[in-house]
Amino acid sequence: MKSLLRLIPCLLAFGLARAADAPAQRPNVLFIAVDDLRPELGCYGKSYIKSPNIDGLAKTGIVFNRAYVQQAVCSPSRTVVMTGTRPDTSKVWDLVTSFRAALPNVITLGEQFKAHGYFVQGVGKIYHPGLNDEATWTVPWEDPKAPVYALPENAAFSKALEDDDVYPAAAAEPKAAKRKKGEGKPAKVPSVANSRGPVSESADVPDNFYEDGKIADIAVADLQSISQRGGPFFLAVGFRKPHLPWVAPKKYWDLYNPAEIDLAPNPFLPEGAPSYAINPNDGEMRAYKGVPAKGSIPPELSHQLKQAYFAGVSYADAQIGRVLAELDRLGLRQNTIIVLWGDHGWKLGEHDAWGKHTNTENDTNAPLILSVPGMKNAGTHANGLVEFVDIYPTLCDLAGLPLPAHLEGLSFKPVVSKPTIPWKQAAFSQYPRAGGKTGAGQLMGYSMRTDRYRLTVWVGRDDHAKVDAVELYDHQADPQENVNIAVKPENAALVERLMAQWRAGWKGAMPASTHS
């Protein structure tokens, strides 16, 4: 009997240790994606934007001021986040290629959590439409359908816009379906003006008339059912606004007076940049009715379009608020990691352009907010350079999961603990283009953002030694990237120094403390 009594403390200690290691004790993850969201929010210092729920989340977490996507278009950017690999590894540079073609056995972010005892569920836009990855989820991913437009005069366009990401018509690239699997050529974006429905709509309808409201409905219900299951969960919720078309209930439009909205301060192309770096006539927005087929957008229309975009931001913010409120109501917040990210930025008249699809700061810098239970630095901002390829390893690190060997990012957990520390020496993005003076035909622009500079090198897709053009912008003197100083002879030594850093690539840009 005495022997048994002596064993009891040992057994209790063993049981407690096992309980501490059990998956049920690990933090939950609420993973929120927002489409086409610029870092133009209240928590980013833009008080004129009505984003109270995202701002409230920021007060409980950390805001990354300089987070960069690896390609400023939906599918490539989302593939980076979900696979932890860069576009040249996944071979996803377009809107039609699945990463499974090049990486059939890659472990997605959801799969990694699922393999370690998490219930993994998704609703809304996480992967690009038509490219959902079934292996990611514990239960089938959900995507509610809703009319695109509410007003009777616009409703006829809804059926033609079931996928509001493939533009400017039902197929962005008619020959895409005939490609060999995994070929991965960049999707063409032909300028088919006014081939789609109205660019915007303000209708006096409830939030869940449109799709994002329905996504919030499902996410709330999912939280309720998940809370009854027990064990840790990973819930991914993807909101589509403020993606085009800019439709939102009227009450969100009423938050903004278009006459009081400032227009872009630099409605012109960068001086000295190659002609293909930015396309002011990008076909995405031009495909919608109410937008000129080409040329500069008139000021009056620009005010209205920015109001429409801002209304979409506030509409998405309200749906995010509903999900966060349910998380609180269920008592789950104190053990839930929350990450909110926009898949890339968006130009609203900067450089005379409207859309993404470039390597500019406007498009590659995107919002990233992370809230971790018990964090000591809640409500702070971090200025260190981080990349979206880092989100996968960071979430695993915070949840205590091992990191798969294929990851090409770095956990920024140390920044969460100490937001003021310098981090990566550079962040990398890229974007494909056709043309060029070297005869390369297809080009890839590889962009490197350092603490002070942005260097973009345009090379042949099949021959990176063939340099077609170089762009260099000094963010200390020119934060809007209006003057390409790479073409100025006096900057030759600076260009060469940055080119050497660019050639070292992302592996050479890790924080000094991580170098062996």
C-alpha positions as CSV (number, residue, x, y, z in Angstrom):
1,M,0.0,0.0,0.0
2,K,2.8,2.3,0.9
3,S,4.4,1.6,-2.5
4,L,1.2,2.6,-4.2
5,L,1.0,5.8,-2.3
6,R,4.5,6.6,-3.3
7,L,3.6,6.1,-6.9
8,I,0.6,8.4,-6.9
9,P,2.5,11.7,-7.1
10,C,4.5,10.2,-10.0
11,L,1.4,9.1,-11.8
12,L,-0.2,12.5,-11.3
13,A,2.9,14.3,-12.6
14,F,3.0,12.0,-15.7
15,G,-0.7,12.6,-16.3
16,L,-0.3,16.3,-16.1
17,A,2.7,16.2,-18.5
18,R,0.7,14.2,-21.0
19,A,-2.3,16.6,-20.6
20,A,0.1,19.5,-21.3
21,D,1.2,17.9,-24.5
22,A,-2.2,16.9,-25.6
23,P,-3.6,18.6,-28.7
24,A,-6.6,19.9,-26.8
25,Q,-4.3,22.2,-24.9
26,R,-2.9,23.8,-28.0
27,P,-4.2,27.2,-29.0
28,N,-7.0,27.4,-31.6
29,V,-6.4,29.4,-34.8
30,L,-8.8,31.8,-36.5
31,F,-7.4,32.5,-39.9
32,I,-9.0,35.5,-41.7
33,A,-8.3,36.4,-45.3
34,V,-9.6,39.6,-46.9
35,D,-9.4,40.1,-50.7
36,D,-7.7,43.1,-52.3
37,L,-7.4,44.9,-48.9
38,R,-4.9,47.8,-48.8
39,P,-3.1,48.6,-45.5
40,E,-5.4,51.6,-45.5
41,L,-7.2,51.1,-42.2
42,G,-7.7,52.9,-38.9
43,C,-5.1,50.8,-37.2
44,Y,-2.6,51.8,-40.0
45,G,-3.1,55.4,-39.1
46,K,-5.8,56.2,-41.7
47,S,-8.5,57.5,-39.3
48,Y,-10.9,58.3,-42.2
49,I,-11.5,54.6,-42.8
50,K,-14.2,53.1,-40.7
51,S,-12.8,49.8,-39.7
52,P,-13.6,49.5,-36.0
53,N,-13.5,45.7,-35.8
54,I,-10.2,45.3,-37.5
55,D,-8.9,48.2,-35.4
56,G,-10.2,46.4,-32.2
57,L,-8.3,43.3,-33.2
58,A,-5.2,45.3,-33.7
59,K,-5.4,46.6,-30.1
60,T,-5.2,43.0,-28.9
61,G,-2.3,42.1,-31.2
62,I,0.5,43.4,-33.3
63,V,0.2,45.3,-36.6
64,F,3.0,44.6,-39.2
65,N,3.6,47.8,-41.0
66,R,5.9,46.3,-43.6
67,A,4.5,42.9,-44.6
68,Y,5.0,42.0,-48.2
69,V,3.3,39.5,-50.5
70,Q,5.4,37.4,-52.9
71,Q,3.1,38.2,-55.9
72,A,0.4,40.8,-56.1
73,V,-2.4,38.7,-57.5
74,C,-4.9,36.4,-55.7
75,S,-4.0,32.8,-56.5
76,P,-0.2,33.1,-56.3
77,S,-0.3,35.1,-53.1
78,R,-2.8,32.7,-51.5
79,T,-0.7,29.7,-52.6
80,V,2.4,31.3,-50.9
81,V,0.5,31.5,-47.6
82,M,-1.1,28.1,-47.8
83,T,2.0,26.1,-48.9
84,G,4.8,28.2,-47.4
85,T,6.6,28.2,-50.8
86,R,7.4,31.0,-53.2
87,P,5.9,31.4,-56.7
88,D,8.9,30.0,-58.5
89,T,8.7,26.8,-56.4
90,S,4.9,26.3,-56.6
91,K,5.0,27.4,-60.3
92,V,1.8,29.4,-59.6
93,W,2.1,32.7,-61.3
94,D,-1.5,32.9,-62.6
95,L,-5.1,32.3,-61.8
96,V,-5.5,28.8,-63.3
97,T,-2.6,26.6,-62.1
98,S,-2.9,24.4,-59.1
99,F,0.2,24.1,-56.9
100,R,-0.4,20.3,-56.8
101,A,0.8,20.1,-60.4
102,A,4.4,21.1,-59.4
103,L,4.1,20.1,-55.7
104,P,1.8,17.0,-55.6
105,N,2.9,16.0,-52.1
106,V,3.3,19.4,-50.4
107,I,1.9,19.7,-46.9
108,T,-0.5,22.7,-46.8
109,L,-0.9,24.8,-43.7
110,G,-4.2,23.2,-43.0
111,E,-2.8,19.7,-43.5
112,Q,0.0,20.4,-41.0
113,F,-2.5,21.4,-38.4
114,K,-4.8,18.6,-39.2
115,A,-1.9,16.1,-38.9
116,H,-1.4,17.3,-35.3
117,G,-4.8,16.9,-34.0
118,Y,-6.6,20.0,-35.2
119,F,-10.1,20.1,-36.6
120,V,-9.5,22.2,-39.8
121,Q,-12.5,23.9,-41.5
122,G,-12.8,26.6,-44.1
123,V,-15.4,28.9,-45.5
124,G,-15.2,31.6,-48.2
125,K,-12.3,32.6,-50.3
126,I,-9.1,30.9,-49.0
127,Y,-7.8,29.4,-52.2
128,H,-8.6,31.0,-55.5
129,P,-12.0,30.0,-56.9
130,G,-11.8,26.7,-58.7
131,L,-8.6,25.7,-57.0
132,N,-9.8,24.5,-53.7
133,D,-7.5,21.8,-52.1
134,E,-9.6,19.1,-50.5
135,A,-6.6,17.6,-48.6
136,T,-6.4,20.9,-46.6
137,W,-9.7,20.4,-44.7
138,T,-11.0,18.0,-42.1
139,V,-14.6,18.5,-43.5
140,P,-15.5,19.9,-46.9
141,W,-14.8,23.6,-47.5
142,E,-17.9,25.8,-47.7
143,D,-18.5,28.5,-50.2
144,P,-22.0,30.1,-50.1
145,K,-23.5,31.5,-53.2
146,A,-25.2,34.8,-53.3
147,P,-26.3,37.3,-56.0
148,V,-23.5,39.7,-57.0
149,Y,-26.0,42.6,-57.4
150,A,-29.2,43.5,-55.6
151,L,-30.7,46.3,-57.7
152,P,-33.1,45.0,-60.3
153,E,-31.4,46.8,-63.2
154,N,-28.1,45.0,-62.2
155,A,-29.4,41.6,-61.2
156,A,-29.2,40.2,-64.7
157,F,-25.4,40.4,-64.5
158,S,-25.2,38.2,-61.4
159,K,-25.2,34.8,-63.3
160,A,-22.4,35.9,-65.5
161,L,-20.3,36.9,-62.5
162,E,-20.4,33.7,-60.4
163,D,-16.6,33.9,-60.2
164,D,-15.8,37.6,-59.7
165,D,-12.0,36.9,-59.8
166,V,-11.6,35.5,-63.3
167,Y,-11.7,38.6,-65.5
168,P,-12.6,40.3,-67.7
169,A,-15.0,37.5,-68.9
170,A,-15.8,34.0,-67.8
171,A,-12.3,32.9,-68.7
172,A,-9.4,35.3,-68.3
173,E,-7.4,33.2,-70.7
174,P,-9.5,31.2,-73.2
175,K,-6.7,28.8,-73.9
176,A,-6.0,28.2,-70.2
177,A,-7.9,24.9,-70.0
178,K,-5.9,23.5,-72.9
179,R,-2.6,23.9,-71.2
180,K,-0.5,21.0,-70.1
181,K,-1.0,20.4,-66.4
182,G,1.7,22.3,-64.5
183,E,2.9,24.4,-67.4
184,G,2.2,27.5,-65.4
185,K,2.3,30.3,-68.0
186,P,1.1,33.7,-66.8
187,A,-2.6,34.2,-67.5
188,K,-3.3,36.9,-70.0
189,V,-5.6,39.7,-69.0
190,P,-7.1,41.0,-72.3
191,S,-8.7,44.4,-72.1
192,V,-12.4,43.7,-72.8
193,A,-14.0,46.9,-71.8
194,N,-17.4,46.9,-70.2
195,S,-17.8,43.1,-70.7
196,R,-19.0,42.7,-67.1
197,G,-21.6,44.2,-64.8
198,P,-21.5,47.6,-63.1
199,V,-18.3,48.4,-61.2
200,S,-20.2,49.3,-58.1
201,E,-23.6,49.1,-56.4
202,S,-25.2,50.7,-53.3
203,A,-28.4,48.9,-52.3
204,D,-30.5,49.1,-49.1
205,V,-30.2,45.4,-48.3
206,P,-29.2,43.4,-45.2
207,D,-25.6,42.4,-44.8
208,N,-26.2,38.8,-45.7
209,F,-27.9,39.5,-49.0
210,Y,-24.4,39.7,-50.4
211,E,-21.8,36.9,-50.2
212,D,-19.6,38.2,-47.4
213,G,-22.6,38.4,-45.1
214,K,-23.4,34.7,-45.8
215,I,-19.8,33.8,-45.2
216,A,-20.0,35.5,-41.8
217,D,-23.3,33.6,-41.1
218,I,-21.5,30.3,-41.8
219,A,-18.4,31.2,-39.8
220,V,-20.5,32.0,-36.8
221,A,-22.4,28.7,-37.1
222,D,-19.1,26.9,-37.6
223,L,-17.7,28.4,-34.4
224,Q,-20.7,27.2,-32.5
225,S,-20.4,23.7,-33.7
226,I,-16.7,23.6,-33.3
227,S,-17.0,24.7,-29.7
228,Q,-19.1,21.7,-29.0
229,R,-16.6,19.3,-30.4
230,G,-13.7,19.9,-28.0
231,G,-10.1,19.9,-29.1
232,P,-8.2,22.6,-30.9
233,F,-9.5,24.0,-34.2
234,F,-8.2,25.9,-37.2
235,L,-11.0,27.9,-38.8
236,A,-10.2,29.7,-42.1
237,V,-12.6,32.4,-43.1
238,G,-12.1,34.2,-46.4
239,F,-14.0,37.5,-47.2
240,R,-14.3,38.7,-50.8
241,K,-14.7,42.4,-50.4
242,P,-13.3,44.9,-51.2
243,H,-12.7,42.9,-54.4
244,L,-14.5,44.0,-57.5
245,P,-17.3,44.6,-58.2
246,W,-17.6,47.1,-55.3
247,V,-21.0,46.2,-54.0
248,A,-22.0,46.8,-50.4
249,P,-25.2,47.6,-48.4
250,K,-26.0,51.3,-48.6
251,K,-25.3,51.9,-44.9
252,Y,-21.6,51.4,-45.6
253,W,-21.6,53.8,-48.5
254,D,-23.2,56.4,-46.2
255,L,-20.1,56.3,-44.0
256,Y,-18.2,58.2,-46.7
257,N,-18.7,61.5,-48.5
258,P,-17.0,61.2,-51.9
259,A,-16.3,64.9,-52.0
260,E,-14.2,64.6,-48.9
261,I,-12.1,61.7,-50.1
262,D,-8.6,62.6,-51.2
263,L,-7.4,61.3,-54.6
264,A,-4.0,59.7,-55.2
265,P,-1.2,62.3,-54.9
266,N,0.8,60.7,-57.8
267,P,-1.6,60.0,-60.7
268,F,1.3,59.5,-63.1
269,L,3.7,56.8,-64.1
270,P,7.1,56.6,-62.5
271,E,9.7,58.6,-64.2
272,G,12.3,56.5,-65.9
273,A,10.5,53.1,-65.4
274,P,10.1,50.6,-68.2
275,S,6.8,51.0,-70.0
276,Y,5.6,47.5,-68.9
277,A,6.2,48.0,-65.2
278,I,2.7,49.4,-64.7
279,N,-0.3,49.2,-67.0
280,P,-2.7,52.1,-66.4
281,N,-5.2,50.3,-68.7
282,D,-5.2,47.1,-66.6
283,G,-8.1,45.0,-67.8
284,E,-9.5,44.1,-64.4
285,M,-11.5,47.2,-63.5
286,R,-11.8,48.3,-67.1
287,A,-13.9,45.2,-67.7
288,Y,-16.8,46.6,-65.6
289,K,-19.5,48.9,-66.8
290,G,-19.1,52.6,-65.8
291,V,-15.4,52.7,-66.3
292,P,-13.6,54.2,-69.3
293,A,-12.1,51.6,-71.6
294,K,-8.7,53.3,-71.4
295,G,-7.0,56.5,-70.3
296,S,-7.0,58.3,-66.9
297,I,-10.1,58.0,-64.7
298,P,-11.8,61.5,-64.4
299,P,-11.6,63.1,-60.9
300,E,-15.4,62.9,-60.2
301,L,-15.5,59.2,-61.0
302,S,-12.3,58.7,-59.0
303,H,-14.0,60.1,-55.9
304,Q,-17.0,57.8,-56.4
305,L,-14.8,54.7,-57.0
306,K,-12.8,55.3,-53.9
307,Q,-16.1,55.7,-51.9
308,A,-17.2,52.3,-53.4
309,Y,-13.9,50.7,-52.4
310,F,-14.0,52.2,-48.8
311,A,-17.6,51.0,-48.5
312,G,-16.4,47.5,-49.3
313,V,-13.7,47.7,-46.6
314,S,-16.2,48.8,-44.0
315,Y,-18.7,46.0,-45.1
316,A,-16.0,43.4,-44.7
317,D,-14.9,44.9,-41.4
318,A,-18.5,44.5,-40.1
319,Q,-18.5,40.8,-41.1
320,I,-15.2,40.3,-39.4
321,G,-16.6,41.9,-36.3
322,R,-19.5,39.4,-36.2
323,V,-17.1,36.5,-36.3
324,L,-14.9,38.0,-33.6
325,A,-17.9,38.7,-31.4
326,E,-19.0,35.1,-31.6
327,L,-15.5,34.0,-30.7
328,D,-15.8,36.2,-27.6
329,R,-19.4,35.0,-26.8
330,L,-18.3,31.4,-26.8
331,G,-15.3,32.2,-24.5
332,L,-12.8,31.0,-27.1
333,R,-10.8,34.2,-27.5
334,Q,-8.4,33.6,-24.6
335,N,-7.0,30.4,-26.3
336,T,-7.2,31.5,-29.9
337,I,-4.5,32.8,-32.2
338,I,-6.1,35.3,-34.7
339,V,-4.3,36.2,-37.9
340,L,-5.8,38.6,-40.4
341,W,-4.2,39.2,-43.8
342,G,-5.0,40.9,-47.1
343,D,-3.8,38.9,-50.1
344,H,-2.2,41.9,-51.6
345,G,-2.6,45.7,-51.9
346,W,-4.4,47.6,-54.6
347,K,-3.8,50.9,-56.5
348,L,-6.6,53.5,-56.2
349,G,-5.3,55.9,-58.8
350,E,-1.6,55.8,-57.8
351,H,0.6,55.8,-60.9
352,D,-2.6,56.5,-62.9
353,A,-3.6,52.9,-62.3
354,W,-6.4,51.0,-60.6
355,G,-5.7,47.4,-59.6
356,K,-2.9,45.2,-58.5
357,H,-0.6,43.2,-60.9
358,T,2.7,45.1,-60.2
359,N,5.8,45.1,-58.0
360,T,5.0,48.5,-56.6
361,E,4.8,49.3,-52.9
362,N,1.0,49.9,-53.3
363,D,0.5,46.3,-54.5
364,T,3.1,44.3,-52.6
365,N,2.6,45.9,-49.1
366,A,-0.5,44.3,-47.5
367,P,-2.1,44.3,-44.1
368,L,-1.1,41.7,-41.6
369,I,-2.3,41.6,-38.0
370,L,-1.6,38.9,-35.5
371,S,-3.2,38.4,-32.0
372,V,-1.7,35.8,-29.7
373,P,-3.2,34.8,-26.3
374,G,-1.3,36.3,-23.5
375,M,1.0,38.4,-25.6
376,K,2.8,41.1,-23.7
377,N,3.0,43.6,-26.6
378,A,-0.7,43.9,-27.5
379,G,-1.5,47.1,-29.4
380,T,1.9,47.6,-30.9
381,H,3.3,48.0,-34.4
382,A,6.3,46.3,-35.9
383,N,8.4,47.9,-38.6
384,G,10.6,44.9,-39.4
385,L,10.3,43.4,-42.9
386,V,8.2,40.2,-43.0
387,E,6.9,38.2,-45.9
388,F,3.6,36.4,-46.4
389,V,5.6,33.2,-46.9
390,D,6.5,33.5,-43.2
391,I,2.8,33.2,-42.0
392,Y,2.8,29.3,-42.3
393,P,6.0,28.8,-40.1
394,T,4.9,31.5,-37.7
395,L,1.5,29.9,-37.0
396,C,3.1,26.5,-36.5
397,D,5.7,28.0,-34.2
398,L,3.1,29.7,-32.1
399,A,1.0,26.5,-31.9
400,G,4.0,24.4,-31.0
401,L,3.9,22.3,-34.2
402,P,6.9,21.1,-36.1
403,L,7.9,22.9,-39.3
404,P,7.8,20.9,-42.6
405,A,11.2,20.8,-44.4
406,H,9.8,22.4,-47.6
407,L,9.0,25.8,-46.0
408,E,10.7,28.8,-47.6
409,G,9.8,31.4,-45.0
410,L,10.9,32.1,-41.5
411,S,8.8,32.3,-38.3
412,F,8.6,35.8,-37.0
413,K,7.6,34.7,-33.5
414,P,10.6,36.6,-32.1
415,V,9.0,39.9,-33.5
416,V,5.8,39.1,-31.7
417,S,7.7,38.9,-28.5
418,K,9.8,42.0,-29.3
419,P,8.2,44.2,-32.0
420,T,11.1,46.7,-32.1
421,I,13.8,44.2,-33.3
422,P,15.0,44.5,-36.8
423,W,14.1,41.4,-38.8
424,K,14.7,40.4,-42.4
425,Q,17.2,42.3,-44.5
426,A,14.8,42.3,-47.5
427,A,11.5,41.1,-48.7
428,F,11.0,39.6,-52.2
429,S,8.1,39.8,-54.7
430,Q,7.7,39.1,-58.4
431,Y,5.4,39.6,-61.3
432,P,5.4,38.3,-64.9
433,R,5.1,40.5,-68.0
434,A,5.2,40.1,-71.7
435,G,7.5,42.1,-74.0
436,G,10.8,43.8,-73.3
437,K,13.6,45.2,-75.4
438,T,16.0,42.3,-75.1
439,G,13.9,40.0,-77.1
440,A,13.2,37.8,-74.1
441,G,9.5,37.7,-74.9
442,Q,8.3,36.7,-71.5
443,L,9.8,38.6,-68.5
444,M,9.7,38.2,-64.8
445,G,10.2,41.2,-62.6
446,Y,11.9,40.2,-59.4
447,S,11.6,42.9,-56.7
448,M,13.5,43.3,-53.5
449,R,12.4,45.6,-50.7
450,T,15.1,46.6,-48.2
451,D,14.7,48.9,-45.3
452,R,15.3,51.9,-47.5
453,Y,15.1,50.8,-51.2
454,R,13.0,48.9,-53.7
455,L,15.0,47.3,-56.4
456,T,13.2,45.5,-59.3
457,V,15.1,43.6,-61.9
458,W,13.3,42.5,-65.1
459,V,14.8,39.4,-66.6
460,G,13.9,36.8,-69.2
461,R,11.6,34.1,-67.8
462,D,13.9,31.4,-69.2
463,D,17.2,33.3,-68.9
464,H,17.7,35.2,-65.7
465,A,21.1,36.4,-66.9
466,K,19.3,38.5,-69.6
467,V,18.4,41.7,-67.8
468,D,15.9,43.8,-69.6
469,A,15.5,46.7,-67.2
470,V,16.2,47.8,-63.6
471,E,14.1,49.9,-61.3
472,L,15.3,51.5,-58.1
473,Y,13.3,53.7,-55.7
474,D,14.6,55.4,-52.6
475,H,11.9,55.3,-50.0
476,Q,13.7,57.8,-47.8
477,A,13.4,60.4,-50.5
478,D,10.6,59.0,-52.6
479,P,8.1,56.9,-50.6
480,Q,5.6,57.0,-53.5
481,E,8.1,55.4,-55.9
482,N,7.8,58.2,-58.5
483,V,11.4,58.4,-59.8
484,N,13.4,55.4,-61.0
485,I,17.0,56.4,-59.9
486,A,18.6,53.2,-61.4
487,V,18.9,55.0,-64.7
488,K,20.9,57.9,-63.2
489,P,24.7,57.4,-63.8
490,E,25.6,58.7,-60.3
491,N,23.8,55.7,-58.8
492,A,25.7,53.0,-60.6
493,A,27.6,51.9,-57.5
494,L,24.4,51.8,-55.4
495,V,22.7,49.7,-58.1
496,E,25.6,47.3,-58.2
497,R,25.6,46.9,-54.4
498,L,21.9,46.2,-54.3
499,M,22.1,43.9,-57.3
500,A,24.6,41.8,-55.3
501,Q,22.2,41.6,-52.4
502,W,19.4,40.8,-54.9
503,R,21.4,37.9,-56.4
504,A,21.9,36.5,-52.9
505,G,18.1,36.1,-52.8
506,W,15.8,35.4,-49.9
507,K,18.2,33.0,-48.3
508,G,20.7,35.7,-47.9
509,A,18.2,38.1,-46.4
510,M,17.5,36.3,-43.2
511,P,18.0,38.1,-39.9
512,A,21.6,38.2,-38.8
513,S,20.8,36.1,-35.7
514,T,19.6,33.2,-37.9
515,H,22.7,32.9,-40.0
516,S,24.9,30.0,-39.1
